[in-house]
Amino acid sequence: MLLKCLSKSLNDKLGKLETVVKNAGSNSIYKDVKIDVVNNVAYITSVNAKVCVIERLDVESDSNFSFSVEAGTFIKFMKKQKNGEVRISLSDKKDSITIFYASGEYTCPAFDVNNFPMVYNIPCDGGISVKMSDYVSVLNRASDYTEVDDFYPCIENVVIDIDPININIVSTDRNTIYRYFIPNQYNVETMFIPVSNVSAILLDKHISKTSDLLSIKVDDTKTYFSTPDVDMYETHFEGNYPNWRFVDEHFVKTSTYVFDKDLLVQALQNNIKVNEFDHCKLIFTEKGCGIMSENPSSGKSCKERLSSLSHYGEDIICNVLCGRYLGIVKSVSCNRVVIEHDHKSHFNKIYGEDNKDEYFLSSSVIV
């Protein structure tokens, strides 16, 4: 039972799985990596309590076989190998593997694959297929507006919420709602697909965006992702996701102000320097606009004046989280930033003037 491959190719796959291994926690059942060799393809699997990733690697083999090894030791050893051929042999008793490399050989224990955590098959039917370049980076950006909350785990997730009109990618930390949407021009069936921030980051950093399509499927308990090179799935959260549509549909703008992005970023950054509690006051009026904050413990204060490029409607005077707003404005892809305000709900809607299919709804406190 022997397989041959290039160490560089194997290391590339193991490097992507290393993130899953590091997030395994203290549970020893997630410490191994499993390799199934089937018809000259090695399926390399790593799993933890949240996600499972299966990488595919073309190899040369003399038979079909499977083994699992302690992931940390195996990955650490393979990292030391230069770009050359390696041969991995499984012993007749299936209790050890020997790695033959350019200058020697290395032997380590192998374990019974029946003791490896259960791996689920990806459903054959249903789901959606989307362009990698359109979705993966958006999912990762949306994950910046999730929050880790042991009592409310659903907000650790991004959701793909598909309705007859739009395909929406949404996240929230209960203070801000992020929404990106594109028209549902191919009449994709209505469905609700949770994607944890862990999976969003894995997809963005560890899956080749040269793959044309990403397949996403969902059942009652799991979300599944698949490309030509990798399969991945995760277990759904418990509980109900916040009703983002209610906030979105009831937002009625009563004011609109447009700012130069760089000037707005600079004003927020200057306020953060003195702002111990991360709150600042927005004062946007017809006569002038400003952002101010103060730190009672140090006696420091900041008052930044800036001019709006255009404005419409009532004055905006409210308190906001300065750091959160700075992050939002920095992420806007346009040079002109639009801030709309709803005086009834006290939410601000922030987006780039030339990119209205991506926006933020962030709460404020009227003063």
N, C-alpha and C positions, 0 to 999 in steps of 0.2 A: 504494500500500500504506500505509493510514492507519488508526490506531486512536484512539479518543477515550475518556477516562475522567476521573474526578475525581482530583486529585492526592492528596487525603487517603486515598482507597481504595487507590491504588497504593502510597503510602508505608506504609500499614498492612501490606501484603503484603511489601514489600521489607524492612521493619523486622524481620519474622519470619525472613526469609532471611539477614539480616546475620550472625546467629550462625553459620550454616553457613559463610559466606564467611570470617569471622574465624578459624575453626578449620581453614582450608584448608592452613595451613602454607606452606612455601616453594615448593610445586609449582605452577607457573604454569598448568597445565591446569585448575586449580580456581578460577581467579581471575575467571571470567566468570559471568554470569547469562544464561540463555536464555529467550526469550519466544516461545511458539508461539500464534498467533491462529487459532482454529478455531471457525467458526460463532458469532462474537461472544462467545467466551470466550477469555481470555488465560491460558495455562498458563505460570506463571513458575517456572523451575527453577534450583536451586542445588545443587551437589554437591561433596563433598570425599571424602577417602579412606575415611571411615567411613559417612557418611549421605548421602541424597539427599532433598530436600524439593521438592515441586511444589505451589505455591499456585494456586488458581483465582480469576479475577476477571472479572466480567461487564463487557464493553466494547462500544462501537460500532465496527464496522470495515467497510471497503469490500471486503475480500477476506480470504482465508486466507493467512497468510505467517508466516515465522519469522526470527529474528535473535538474535544474542548480542552482548553488550557487556561491557566491563570493569566488574565489579560495584561496586568501590569508588567509582569516579568517578561512575557512574550513580546510585548510592544517595545519595552526598553531594550531588549536584546536586538530586535530587528532594526531599531534606529541606528545601531552601530555599524550595520552592514552597508558597504558601498554599493554602487550600481552594478551589480553582477548577478549571475544566476545563483539561486539557492534551491536546494532540494530538501523537502520535508518528508520524512519517512515515519509512518506509524507502526509501532511494534506489533508483533503477532498477537500479543495479549491485550493490545490496545490500552496499555497503561503508561505509555511514554511515547514521545516523539523525539526524533533526532534531526537537527537542522544541519545540513552539510553546506558549508560556504567556502569561499576561496582559500582561506588559510587554516581551516579546521572543521570541527564539528561540535555541536552543542546539544545536550540531551536534557529534557525537562519532563515532569510528570504530565500525563494526559488523563482525562477524566471521562467517566461514562456520560455520553450525551443524553441518556435518559434522565439524568439528574439536572440537566439544563432547564431553565424556566420555559414554560410552554410558549411556543411561537405560533401565532395565528396566521392563517392563510388570508390573502387579500381577496375580497369578493370579486367575482368575475363580471358582474353586471352593475349598471347604474353609475352614478357619480358624474363628474365633469372632467374635461381635459382642457387645460389652459396653457397659455404661453408662459414659459419659465420667466422670461424677462419682464413680463407684465405683472406677475403676481408675487414672486419670491421676495423681491426687495420691498414691496409694499407691505407684505406680511411682517417683515422684520421691522420696518418703520412703525407700523401699528403696534408692535409689541412694546415700544417705548412708552406707550400710554396704557399699559396694564399695571397691575399692582399685586404683589404677593400678600395674600390675606388668608390666614388659616381658617378664619370663621366665614369667609366669603370667597371660596376658591374659584368661583366662576369668573371673577374679574382678572384672574391670571391669564385669561385666554383672549386671543383675537377670534372673531367669528366672521365667517363668510355667510352672509345672509342674503339669499337669492329670492327675489320676488319677480312677478311677471314683467316689471319695467326695468329694474336694475339688478346688477350683481354688486353687492355692497361688502366692503371689508371694513369692519368696525372694531374698536376697542375702547375701553374706558377704565379709569382709575377712580371713578365716582366723583371726580372733580371736573374732568375733561372727557369729552367724547371725540374720538378721532373717526372720521369717515372718508373713505375713498370709494368711488362708484364708477361703473361703466355701464352703458346700456346693455340690457339683456337681449341683444339683437338676434341671437340664435335660439331664443325661446327655451333656454335651459329650465328644467323643471324646478319648481319652488323647493328649496331645502335650506336647512340650517346646519352649518358645518363648523364645529369648534376646532380651533387650532391653538394649542398652548404656546406661550411665549418661548418655551424651550424648543418646541418643534419649529417655530418661525425662525429662530436664530440658527438652528441646525440646517434648515433648508437654505437659508441665505449664505451661510458660511461653508457648508460642507457638501453641497450638491452642485455639480457642474451646470452653469447657466448656458452652456453651449447646447444642452439638450433642448430640443424644440418644445416638447410638451411635458407638462406635469399632470398626472392623473390624480384626482382627489375623489375618494369615495368615503361613504359614511354608513354605519349601521347603528343599532341601538346603543352600543357601548363604545365604539371606537371610530377614529378617523384614520384613513389609510392614504398614503402618498406613494406614488410610483413613477420612476423614470426608467429609461433603458439601463441605467447603471445601479440603481438603488431602490429598495423598498423600505418604507418606514410607516409605523403606525403608533398611535397613542390612545390611552384610555380617556374617555370623556370625564368632565367634572360632574359633581353632583349639585343639584339645585337648579334654579332658574336664572337665566342671564338677565341683567337689567334691561328694562324696556326703553332702549335707546330711541326707538321710533316715536314714542310719545313726546320726548324732549325735542326731537328734530322737527316733527310735524307741527308742534305748538310754538315754535320759535317764530316770532313776528318782528321784523326789524323796524325800529323806530328812529334809529340813527345810523349813519354810515360815515366813517372817516377813512381816508386813504393816506398812508405814510410811505416815505422812503424807507426801505428795509434797513439799510445800514445805519441811518440816523436813529431809528427806533431801537435797534439792537444796542447801539452805544448808550442811549438814554437808560435802558433797562440795566445794562452792565454797570453803569455808574451808580445806580440805586442799590444794586446788590452789594456793593463794596461797603456800604454803611448799614445794611439792613440785616440785623441779627435774626429777625423773626420772619423774613422772606415775604413780608407784605409791603405793598406800595399802593399809592393812590393814583388813579388815572383821572385827569381833569381835562376833558376835551370839550371845548366851547367854540363858538363862532369867533370870539375875540382872540383865542389862542389856546394852545394845548401844552400840557405839562405832565410830568411823572414825578412824584415826590415820595420820600420816605424819611423816617427818622428812627434813631436808636436811642431810647430814653436812658439806657444804662451808660452809654458813652457820651451822650450829648451831641452826637454827630447827626447831621441831616443832609439830604440831597434834594435839590429841586432842578430838574432838567426841563428846559423849554424847547419845544420843537414845533415846526409848522406842518400842518396837514397839506397834502397836495390837493385835496378836495374834501368837502364835507356836505352832509345833508341831514336834516332832522334836528332832534333835540340834543341838548348837551349830555355828555356822558360823564358822570362823577361816581366812581366806585372804587372799592378796594379789591386787589387781585393778588395772587401768588406770583411774586416777581420772577422767581426762578423758573416756574412753570411757563410763564408767558415768554420769557427769554428763549427757552427751548423751543417753544412753538414757532416764534417768529424766525428763529434761525433755520428751522426746517422748511419754511416756505420757500418754494423754488423760484419765485418771481421777485423782481426788484421793488415792486409796489405791493404793499401789504394793506389789505382791507380789514377793518374792524367794524363789524355791525353790532348793534346793541338792542336788546329787547327790554324795555323798561318795565315790563310786567314780570317776566321770569328772571330778570337780571343775569341772563346769559349773554356772553359775547361770542360772536361767530367770526373766526379769523381764517383768512385764506389769501392766496396770491391772486392778484387781479386777473392774471391770464390763465389761471388754473382753478376753475371753480368746481372741478370734480374731486377735489381733495380739500377738506376743511376741518376745523376744530370748533367744537362748542364747549366753552369753558365758563364755569360759574363765577360770579362776582358777588360782592356784598355792597348794596347801595348805601351811600352815606349822605 
